Amino acid sequence: MRVPDIAVRVSRLGKNYQIYNKPHDRLLQSLWRGKKNFFRDFWALRDVSFEVNRGETLGIIGGNGSGKSTLLQIICGTLQPSTGTVEARGRIAALLELGSGFNPEFTGRENVYMNAAILGLSLEEVDAKFSDIAAFADIGDFIDEPVKHYSSGMMLRLAFSVVVHVEADILVIDEALAVGDALFTQKCMRFLRRFRETGTLIFVSHDSAAVTGLCERAILLEKGRLKSEGPAKEVCELYLQNAIEEREREFDPPAPRAPSSQKMASNGSVGEFRDQRKQWINQSAQRNDIEIFTFDPETASFGQRGAEIIDVTLRDENDQPLSWVVGGEAVALRVRARARKDIRSVIIGFYLKDRLGQYLFGDNTYFATRTRPVDLSRDQEVEARFRFEMPLLPVGDYSIVTALAEGTNEQHVQHHWIHDALIIKSHCSSVNQGLVGLPMNDIALEIVGE
């Protein structure tokens, strides 16, 4: 059995800061020479241990103040730990806090040479790569302007371009990508996906979809401690659960109204156009055959359980449960729930997500019922129906998330969130690019100009 080649090993890492309430306490501390402490300890990190194998992509996720940036700075060597050790094998390149490592008085060109030298490139190597760096950054004549005149997007372009071209073994990316424009962000993500094939990537983001999309494994930091480590999908689901529960602790729902019996609004018909290729595709081996597995009420979930989801089914136009469906057909997702106490302003929603946990699409009942909120009394049942055309799904595994909440889109209590209410498997498909395919109203190819 082949022993994994460790690229980064973090052992019992800790970082402590001494916090002084008053400036003159620092002077008193030096005068007392440690006989009395005038500070309090703040541990930004405490007893954190994990390993990253060579060629692996590790995601690091956590809320503000969880210690993510401190951890990355220690891994990159720009910050010394208070306890523990970090071992890194290979050249590390990092994109941490936006603009870190740049001298604002220097031009972009000068900062490229300075940063590349810090990352281990010789002057000759930077000379050879400079035109490629400038082309990737695509900031034009600003390359010879002082960096202090750059926008945050231009700063990101230049910093990421340097990182791309230093041929690092280990790449550390913080949340700086959030400030880039859409086209450049996609350019960066394409590079990161290529880099994953040969290098080791440590990726930090608040965006759980980005972590699940890029990373095989992830760790969750909470208040400086490692709370969870495992497959990226599972760790991101735990992060989402914690974030929702934390938000709910700050929200005090209004007192219940008298129970109502109003029905939710319907939103018209589905299937008003037909994909011209549908008949041919559905007679071929590329027909998008999608298997739907039975709802399991014992699957992983969380919430306050003031109400709970008791059944989830995907149905055809005649309201018959489906075990198979063909992509492009009209379907209805039915979610049934039962109240365990009086509930005010019920919201039921869903997401379809792929095997990496990326949300492909979804919706909820809030806007359909906002003028006539639906309230439940104890033991009363409610049913939500979402009618749509099943998208064309590339071959692979998918699942439907369902949730029931009380309140509004902005402020609500999550009563029952089911991570994988329905498992869906696409066995064959005409879609081989993108996350989903959509039926086309018309496709034409014509010679013009004659």
Disulfide bonds with the S-S distance in Angstrom:
none
